[in-house]
Amino acid sequence: MQFTSEQRLDSGILEREFTLCEIPGVLWTPVTTPAPLILIGHNGGLHKREPRLVARARYCAEQGYAVAAIDAPGHGDRPSSAVDEQARADLRRAMQAGEPVDEIFESFVVPLVDQAVPEWQATLDALLALPEIGGPVGYSGMTAIGIRLAVVEPRIAAAGLFAGGYVPRAQREEARQVRIPLLFLLQWDDQGNPRQRALDLFDAFGSKEKTLHANVGGHAGTPWFEVEDGDRFFGRHLK
């Protein structure tokens, strides 16, 4: 892992950009260390510096967590293949036209999960070797990647997932193997993610402790107080 820039925020948080092989990321560390770690995964098509993600990361760091975000394959500062661009265009067109999107979604998200999860694990290896990071690890972000991480990565102690009805078939099956505590956020009026599928996915999780928070509004309308509730959730399991 190589740090490429750093700045000290007015809150005292240290914000550093890094690269790990071809993976670019950002690490926020609190004033008091060593700190438990939260991995923040962005939703499809977004950047590790997306304003809402950065606001969440800085808030969590102010609460005493180390926080890391990386660009997923084909996202942010990473090159996107022609196949990825075509799949995104096909997905947008089908959703706007009200056409079935399951197969398009599978063709786009399944390879993303297969590549992104090992990259998160490699990033986790590098982060946990830093002296300023210690203790349990949480994940907050894209549901499909979070499910796979929860199944294959024993260092993930708790996860906050942003509910999406279009989770690939493989991850819907893997959900039954998830055992860690979960906080599942659902936007009730998200036309891009079928509500009933999200509810069925929540029901499928094998966790003994799982909580569903549903809020009115569309896909990008998750209220800020859910970030504060997420802090209380991770506080129970990481501190």
Buried (B, 14 or more C-beta within 10 A) or exposed (E): BEEEEEEEEEEEBBBBBBBBEEBBBBBBBBEEBBBBBBBBBBBBBBBBBBEBBBEBBBBBBBBBBBBBBBBBBBBBBBEBEEEBEEBBEBBBEBBEEEEEBEEBBBBBBBBBBEEBBEBBBBBBEBBBEBEBBEBBBBBBBBBBBBBBBBBBBEEBBBBBBBBBBBBBEBBBEBBEEBEBBBBBBBBEEBEBBEBEBBBBBBEBBBBEBBBBBBBEEEBEEBBEEBBEBBBEBBBEBBE
